[in-house]
């Protein structure tokens, strides 16, 4: 991998995104609309909103970036762009790192917009550290990005890429502790939850939102999520195919 090729790929992807208003709307506008909808679902129940919203600040970027990147990489392969790029000295790692870098820029903007909206007009009360929560949300957006890049290698059509959402994302949503405490789950479900990165992201978001102190438990959660990013990026580089059969 070389930094120059990675930056060149990131620049190309950002230029493509600039001319794709629907994708921009999906990444930047939809999470804001969902957070606004959540606020009015709990209209008059501010305490519930303050409890749920920090977790969804982490989950929305993860889910959106997963969908966008998995479809975007599949388009590169099915259109023949990927095959042409890989006939050059560019390595697969350069390509995926460039994509991850480009979408990380989008993730920063996305997380910033949602957080400003939530703590501003929507009145979300964060009792912990806003910076820590923003860090967790950004890491989770990057996790969704690299997971989407990795799983796109196993799809032949955009429809198949979207099918990975219920197959790989929804089980994590169900087992991450959002709907029921992980400690109260059946042992097999608790074990599955322990090996799913989204569980640590949700734990980190909860800790960051409820305590102003950066604890060792929060550090562990953040490190697990951060470690999964290069892991899935490496797996994506190892499984990436030049083109769709």
GUMI-22213 format. One record per residue (C-alpha): x, y, z. Coordinates in steps of 0.02 Angstrom, whole numbers, plus 32768, in hexadecimal, padded with zeros to 4 digits. Example, Ala and Ser with C-alpha at 12.3 -4.5 7.8 and 13.67 -1.06 7.14 Angstrom:
REM residues 2
82677F1F8186 82AC7FCB8165 
REM end
This chain:
REM residues 245
800080008000 803980B27FDB 7FF681548020 7FF581A87F76 7F8681247F25 7F1481207FBC 7EFD81DD7FB7 7EE081D87EFA 7E5781567F11 7E0881BA7F9E 7E0782567F32 7DB481FA7EA2 7D2E81B27F14 7D09825C7F61 7CF782A97EB4 7C7C82207E86 7C19823D7F25 7C1082F77F01 7BAD82D07E63 7B3A82517EB7 7AB582B47F17 7A50821A7F46 7AE481CA7F9E 7B0D826E7FF3 7A5A827B802F 7A5E81C88070 7AFE81E980D2 7ADC82988113 7A2282BC810F 79D28214813B 7A2A81FF81E5 79F282AF8215 793F828981E2 794281E68244 7982823D82E0 78FB82C282CE 7878823B82BA 78B881E48356 78AB828783B8 77F3829A838E 77CE81E383AA 77FF8206845E 77AE82B28463 778782D38519 77FA8245854F 789F82A28552 78F5822885C8 78D781978552 791881FC84BF 79B4822B8523 79D081728548 79B3812D8499 79F981B7842A 7AB381A58457 7AAF80ED8423 7A5781168380 7AD8819E8361 7B50810B8351 7ADD809382F4 7A9F8109826C 7B4C812F8223 7B7E8078822D 7AE5803E81CC 7AE580C88149 7B9F80B98123 7B907FFB8117 7B0B80088090 7B5F8094802F 7C0C80478028 7BD47F967FFF 7B6E7FD47F6A 7BF5804F7F33 7C7D7FCA7F2E 7C0B7F517ED2 7BEC7FD77E4D 7CA87FEB7E37 7CB87F317E17 7C207F177DA9 7C477FAF7D3D 7CF77F727D19 7D4980067D71 7D977F977DF5 7DE17F217D73 7E307FB37D16 7E767FFD7DB6 7EC57F5A7DEB 7F217F4A7D46 7F877FE07D82 80087FD77E0F 7F7B7FFD7E8A 7F647F747F0B 7EC07F3C7F53 7EF37F857FFA 7F10802F7FA8 7E63802A7F5D 7E067FF87FFB 7E6A806F8068 7E4180FC7FEF 7D8980D07FF7 7D8F80C880B5 7DE8817180BC 7D6A81C38047 7CD4818280A5 7D2581AF814B 7D1D82658111 7C63824B80F1 7C5281F68199 7CA0828981F4 7C2282FF81A3 7B93828881C2 7BBA826F827B 7BD7832A8292 7B3083588245 7ACD82D882A9 7B1F8306834D 7B0883C28333 7A5183A38308 7A36832F839C 7A86839A8424 7A48843C83D6 79978449838F 7961839D83CD 799B83C0847F 79FB831F84A2 7A4B8324854F 7AF482CC8554 7B2A82B08609 7BD4826C85D6 7C5882A5855C 7C1D82E784B5 7CCA82CF846A 7CD1821984A2 7C2681F78457 7C58824983B4 7CF581DD83AF 7C90813F83C7 7C1381738340 7C9F819782C5 7CF680F282E8 7C53809682CF 7C3580F0822A 7CE280B781F2 7CB98007822D 7C1C800781C2 7C8480478130 7D087FBE8135 7C877F37815A 7C257F6D80C0 7CC47F6B8057 7CED7EBC8096 7C427E6F807B 7C2C7EBD7FCE 7CA97E3B7F8E 7C257DB47FAA 7B997E0A7F48 7B7B7E037E8D 7AF07E857E84 7ABE7F207EE5 7A257EC27F23 7A967E3C7F6D 7B027EC37FBE 7A697F0D8013 7A377E5F804E 7AD07E5D80BD 7A7B7EE28127 79FD7E6A8177 7A7A7DDB8173 7B0C7E3181CA 7AD07ED58215 7A257EAD825F 7A647E1A82CA 7AE47E908314 7A5C7F108336 79F47E8E8390 7A847E4D83F9 7AE47EEE841D 7A847F1584BD 7A107F978474 79717F328490 79A57EC78524 7A3C7EC48599 7ABF7E4F8554 7ADC7E0185FF 7A277DC68603 7A2C7D6C855C 7A3B7CB18546 7AF07C788554 7B007C548499 7AB97CFF846D 7B297D5384EE 7BC07CFD84A0 7B8D7D3483F2 7B767DE48431 7C267DE2847A 7C747DBF83CF 7C0F7E448372 7C667EED8364 7BC57F508369 7BAA7F16841D 7C487F718452 7C16800C83F1 7B6F8012844B 7BC27FF584F4 7C3E808184CE 7BB280F98499 7B5280D48539 7BEA80F085A6 7C1D818E854A 7B6E81D78558 7B5581B38611 7BFF81D9865C 7C76826A8642 7D0981FD8677 7D6B819885F7 7D6E80EF864E 7DD38053862A 7D347FFB85F1 7D1680858571 7DC980758536 7DB37FBA851D 7D147FD484B8 7D648059844B 7DFF7FEF842D 7D977F5983F7 7D347FC28379 7DD38016833B 7E2D7F6F8327 7D9E7F2A82BC 7DB77FB5823C 7E627F7D81F9 7E2C7EC88210 7D987ED5819A 7DFC7F458125 7E807EBD8117 7DFC7E3780FE 7DAD7EA28077 7E537EB3801B 7E6B7DF78024 7DBF7DCA7FDF 7DA67E577F61 7D847E187EB1 7DB17E797E15 7D057E697DC8 7C587E207DDF 7C407D797D85 
REM end
